[in-house]
């Protein structure tokens, strides 16, 4: 990921830097075999609040009513829960909160290049292709602001990059954020698993909108 700021040790340098994106590279675990194939069959999406001091239990509670026994009995399930819990704790520290808005899903629908209208957002792709990134130099920002199609926004197809599986990506939101989208491979089939973390206010705002609707 040559175009982006990669920090392994001091994440908070990024928070105060004004940069658009940080990618924290991680080693992929050994082949999980058919684990995620089984998850696809029973999981659409799950969301809720995850608290720092109870992160693993909160996540496990979300999944208990959705995940089948054979998945729970798979040793990789415990490993995955631990990883999601640790990343939630990391994001709690990063945003200075005792909880985060948590979402994991197998269906991703962000077809158009966009920026996230949140202060910061964390994404981890556990299976399938990671988020598609479009650097500023390869984007027609006027076309984006005018609501035009991806074809008109994209100036250089060769500049497109993708976040690697298991890497942690934290996006700075707002109008000057980096343009990104769901890759075609994830749009065309239910073949990916993505975790998204936001400020705790994010889920509260969604609930308020739904109540009004």
Secondary structure, DSSP 8 states (H G I E B T S, - for coil): -TTSB--SS-HHHHHTT--SEEEE-----S--TTHHHHHHHH-SEEEEEEEGGGHHHHHHHHHHTTS-HHHHTSHHHHHHHHHHHHHHHHHHHHHT-SEEEEEEES-----S-B--SSSEEEEEEEES---EEE-GGGB-HHHHHTT--HHHHBS-GGG-EE--TT-EEEEE-STTS-EEE--HHHHHSS--EEEEEEETHHHHHHHHHHHH-
